[in-house]
Amino acid sequence: MRKYTFFILPILCTMILSACNIPVMETAPLEPPPPKVVETPVVKPVKKAQSPDDIKLVTATLIERLRGSRVAVDNVTMDPNGQHAVGELSFSYAGFDVKNVAVTGYVVNVIEPGMAMVVLEGVILFKDVINRRAGVYFATQYIVTQQGINITKSVMAGVPPDFPRVETFFVPQKKLREAGGKLVSYTDYYLFAIENAEPMTYGAEGKKSGKNSDYYVMTFCKDRVFQESSLTMKITSKPYGAGKKLGEAISINDSGWRILIAGGKFSPGSSQNKFYVGVAYQQNPKGYIPEVVVGEFSNVKSDITTMVATTAPAAPVVAAQPPAAEEAQIQPVEGPLANGEVYLNPLFPDDVEIIQIRLKNLGYYKGKIDKNYGPLTRAALNGFNKKHGFPKGQWNMGVQKALFKGTGQ
């Protein structure tokens, strides 16, 4: 009988309340308690104008690691139990100056008062005394406390160039053979080429036929090229790799710094016996990026400030008749930026400065010349591209040639 008590009592209570005209309150079904709110970590993005001390200290530590140095940075430790990786250990950046650190990501997560976890990524740009350039991507995670910085994770890898810069010299074979075993490194070859290169110009009274002799054509890549990349050189009798092949190039690789050398009988400075040097680059022959021509040189080279005058043969002047000779037509010679001998890379601040100055002179860029390839510079470039039929957001050799056409640069 007891087991039915819990069912009968509620019914009796309801009947009694109804008989006494006491309203019965309807009860809402029970709801689960609200979930406990857990506060998410505070995210504090840093402004570009600021340069927090932790960024300086962490990047300095990574740079010392790239250089193979054992110099410790005060208040920074590399967690021995953390995860750390360097893309390649065979090359040291000792002897290279840091030209710029471009921070592409910086997020601070406050774990508790006085402690934060930071994720930092960016690119470190290096340059040495002979103007070689190299870029390294880095990403790191570290803990910041009042006691210092502990780097728990880090990874660094070289950044392959999209369009490497190249320089070409014409050196007598006899001089290179005499140098013999004295030339060991890339720097040795480069300084030798600068000192012994044959000039590629001729004056108004100079001989345009040139001296046909044994020369080496030496091309130096000024940006570090990776093992899987292809860098080739062709010497032909006509431009753009056409015509007769005049020389076969060999490649010297000094830790990613490439030298291409081809020997043959050439006439530097000869406008009658011209030959052409073409240098092509492909970042990864197995990838989707096509091969591009990064250098086109001929055996006759004029200074960018030279003005070329083309004058018709003079005819005898007869009284009461106009002179038969045409007036000289003066045309500026296009410089290396406009003809594609040098490529500006927006990754490098010095190159961005040149682009900004040109866009400002044309009225597209209204900002400061700050070497930053930011929104204002991109907007100015988009304005130029739209007017000249180039896609939005694109920077390539075609855009560069159009931008600097007629400047002498």
MOUR-V733051 format. One record per run of one state. SS is the DSSP state (~ for helix, > for strand, _ for the rest). FROM is the first residue (numbers start at 1). LEN is the number of residues. Records with the same first field share a line. If there is no record, write none. Layout:
SS: FROM-LEN / FROM-LEN
This chain:
_: 1-1 / 20-22 / 44-9 / 67-9 / 87-10 / 113-2 / 128-5 / 146-2 / 160-6 / 183-3 / 198-15 / 222-1 / 224-6 / 237-2 / 242-3 / 255-2 / 267-9 / 283-9 / 299-8 / 311-18 / 333-3 / 340-9 / 362-13 / 389-8 / 405-5
~: 2-18 / 53-14 / 173-10 / 186-11 / 239-3 / 336-4 / 349-13 / 375-14 / 397-8
>: 42-2 / 76-11 / 97-16 / 115-13 / 133-13 / 148-12 / 166-7 / 197-1 / 213-9 / 223-1 / 230-7 / 245-10 / 257-10 / 276-7 / 292-7 / 307-4 / 329-4
